[in-house]
Amino acid sequence: MRLTTKGRFAVTAMIDLALHHGNGPVTLAAISERQKISLSYLEQLFGKLRRRELVESVRGPGGGYRVAKPLTEISVAQIIQAVDEPMDATQCGGMENCKDDHRCMTHELWSNLNRRIQDYLRTVTLAALVEQQQAKQPEQSAAASVVCDHRNKREKISAAV
């Protein structure tokens, strides 16, 4: 089974949107810049996310997108399914015609894997992913601060020499 760029980018963009939703609607250009995802690609993804009512668009000056539901009600599985991302480890796409129009010997194995992955992704909410990112931000800020302090010390040392 393979999760393609479409699913990965959709989840990433939704996390970014959720992290910045408190500041009003978020533009796709801002997400594009922060996440290094093509703006035209984001437009395609957000069209699909909007049709599935995971995001809503706000028109006019100061417009953009916002999350359409509480973060606890949006799962990773919903996001991936919204952008038409197939999550199927079987060769036959569930049609049971893997080998000469019959079920292959490993069909049940891959079908069970599909179910487990779906079950797991249904339990992971956008709220949980946002919390993970917010927990990392103080660590990232602290690391950036240490780097700045280190640079300042080096600059002070070279200035004194």
TORTIVO-693847 format. One record per atom (N, C-alpha, C): x negated, y, z. Coordinates in steps of 0.05 Angstrom, whole numbers, plus 32768, in hexadecimal, padded with zeros to 4 digits. Layout:
XYZ...
//
This chain:
7FEF7FE880008000800080007FEF801980007FF7802C7FF27FE880457FEF7FFA805D7FF27FF2806F80038000808880057FF2809C7FF37FFF80A77FE07FF280B97FCD7FF080D57FD87FE380E67FC87FDF81027FCF7FFA81107FD4800E81097FC5802881167FC8803281137FE5803280FB7FF0803B80F7800B802981048020800F8102801C7FFC810F802F7FFF812D802F800181398017800481568016801F815F802180348150801D804E81578028804D81588046804181448052803F8143806F802E8159807A8017815E806D8005817380748013818E807380218193805D802F81AD8059804581B1806E8053819B80758068819D8089805C81A380A48045819880AB8038819E80C4803081BB80C5802481C580AF801C81E180AE803481F380B1804A81ED80A2806281FD80A4806C81FD80C1806D81E680CE807781E580E9806581F480FD804B81F380F880388201810A803C821F81088045822980F18047824680ED8064825080EC8077823F80F28093824680EF809C825B8103808F825E811980978272812D8093828E812480838292810F807D82AD8105809082B580EE80A682A780EB80B882AD80D580B3829A80BD80C0829F80A680BC828E808F809F828E808780968277807D807A827380758079827080578067827F804A8065827D802D805582658025805B825B800D804C82448003802F824D7FFD802C82667FF6801182717FF08000826F800A800B827480217FFC8272803A7FF58255804080088243803C8002822780407FEC821E802D7FEF822680147FDC821F7FFF7FC0822880077FBE824080117FA3824B80197F98823C80307FA8823780457F9F822A805D7F97820D80587FA881FF80487FA481E280447F9681DA802B7F9081EE801A7F8281E980017F9281D57FEF7FAC81DB7FED7FBE81CB7FDC7FC881DE7FC67FC881D57FAE7FD181E67F987FED81F17F9D7FF0820B7F97800A82187F9B8020820B7F8A801A82057F71802E81F87F60803681DD7F6A802381CE7F76802981B47F81803B81B77F99803581CB7FAA804681D07FC1806381D87FB9806581E77FA4808081EF7F9A809081D67F92808381C37F85809181AA7F7E8099819B7F97808781987FAA808D818A7FC380A381977FD380A281B17FD580B681BF7FE680D181C07FD980D281BE7FBE80EC81BB7FB180F981A17FB980E9818C7FBB80F481727FC480FB81727FE280EA817E7FF280EF8180800E810881908014810D81A58004812581B68007813E81A67FFF813C81977FEA815481877FE2815B81727FF7814881698006814D8155801B8153816480368155817E8035815C818F804C8148818C8063812F8189805D811A81898071810F81A58075811081B58060810881D18061811E81E28054811E81FC805A8130820E804D81208226804481298232802E811A8249802381288262802C81188277802F812182918036811882A48020812B82B18013812582C27FFC812082DE8005811382ED7FF3810F830A7FF780F48310800480F0832A800A80D78332801780D48324803280BD831A803780B9830B805180C482EF804F80CB82E6803780D782CC803480C282B6803480CC829E803180BA8287803180CB826E803880BF825D804780CD8244805080CC8242806E80E08234807880E0822C809580EB8210809780E4820480AD80EE81E980B3810C81EA80B7811B81D880AB813881DA80AC814581CB80C4813681BB80D1814081AB80E8812D81AD80FF813681A58117812381A4812D810C8191812680F48198812E80DC8187812880DE816B813280ED8167814780F0814C81528103813B814181118147812F81248138811E8119813281028100813A80FD80F3813480E380DD812180E780DF810A80D980CA80F580DC80B880F680C380A180EB80C6808E80E980B0809B80D8809980AA80C480A080B780B3808C80CA80C5807B80D980D7808880EB80E8807980DC80FA806680C68105806F80B68117805E80AC8108804580A180F1804A809680E1803480AC80D9802080C280D0802B80D880C8801A80E380E0800A80E380F7801680EE810F800980DF81167FF080C581117FEF80B581177FD880B280FF7FC580C480EC7FC980C680D47FB780AC80C47FB880A080C37FCF808780B37FD1808E80967FD6808780847FC4808D80687FC9807A805C7FDE8085804F7FF1807480418005807B80248004806D80177FF280737FFA7FED80597FEB7FE880537FD87FF9803B7FC87FF6803F7FB17FE480577FAB7FDC805B7F947FCA80547F9D7FAD804D7F897F9D80467F8E7F8180607F937F7180767F897F7A808E7F897F6B80A17FA07F72809A7FB07F8580AC7FC67F8D80C57FBB7F9A80C37FA47FA780D97F987FB580EC7F887FA480E67F867F8A80F87F787F7780F57F597F7980E17F507F8780DC7F337F8A80D67F257F7080CA7F337F5D80C27F277F4480A47F2A7F4080967F267F5680797F2A7F5780697F187F4480727EFF7F4380627EEC7F3380757EDD7F2080727EE27F0780827ED57EF380A07ED77EF980A97EEF7F0080C57EF47F0780CF7EE67F2080BD7EDD7F3180C47ED07F4A80B57EDE7F6180BD7ED97F7880B07EE47F9080947ED77F9380807EE87F9880657EDD7F9C80627ED27FB8804D7EC37FBD80497EB77FD780457ECB7FEE803B7EE37FE780367EF67FFC804C7F0C7FFE80627F087FF080777F1D7FF080817F24800C80867F10801C808F7F158038807B7F25804880627F1E8045804D7F2C8053804E7F4A804D804F7F518033804F7F6E802C806A7F7B8032807F7F6C803080997F778038809A7F7E8056808F7F6C8066808E7F718083807C7F89808980667F8B807B80557FA3807F80647FBC807880737FBC806280837FD3805B80967FDB807180A47FC8807D80B77FCD809280A87FD980AB80917FCE80B280837FD880C980797FF480C5806F7FFA80AD8065801580A7807D802980A980938021809C80AB8033809D80B4803780BA80B5802280C980BD802480E580AB803780F48091803480F0807E804680FE8081806380F58083806880DB8085808380D1809F809080D980B4808080DE80CD808C80E880CA8096810580B7808A811480B38092813080A180AB8133809280B1811F808080C88120808F80E18117809380F4812980A2810C8122808F8123811B809A8136810E808B814E81078083815C81218094815B8135808E8167814F8075815B815B80728141815A805A813381658041813B81568043813E813B802C8145812B8024816281318037817481358031818F813C802481918158802E8181816B8022818181858005817881847FFF816481747FE4815A81707FD2817181667FDB817F81527FCC819581477FC881AC815B7FDC81B2816A7FDA81C7817D7FC781BF81947FC681A6819A7FB3819D81AF7F96819F81A57F92819C818B7F77819E817F7F6E81BB817D7F8081CE817A7F7981E981767F6781F5818C7F6D81F181A57F5B81FC81BA7F3F81F081B87F3D81D681B07F2381CA81AD7F1481D781967F2281DB81807F1681E881687F0D8204816F7F1E8213817D7F17822E81857EFF822F81977EFE821C81AA7EE7821A81BC7ECD821481AD7ECF8201819A7EB881FA81897EAF821281797EC18221816E7EBA8239815E7EAD824E81707EB6825081897EAB8263819C7E8E825B81A37E89824181A67E6E823881AD7E5B823F81957E64823A817D7E54824081657E4E825E81647E62826F816A7E5E828C816A7E4A8294817F7E4D828881977E3A828F81AD7E1E828681A57E1C826F819A7E02826481917DF58277817D7E058280816A7DFA829381557DF282AD81627E0282B781757DFB82D081827DE182CE81917DDD82B7819F7DC482B381AE7DAC82B2819B7DB082A481857D9A82A281717D9482BE81667DA982CE81607DA482E981567D9682FA816B7D9E82F881857D928307819A7D7482FF819D7D6F82E5819B7D5482DC819E7D4282E681877D4C82E4816E7D3C82EE81587D39830C81597D4D831A81647D4A833781667D35833F817B7D33832F81907D20833481A57D03832E819C7CFF831C818A7CE4831381817CDA8327816E
//
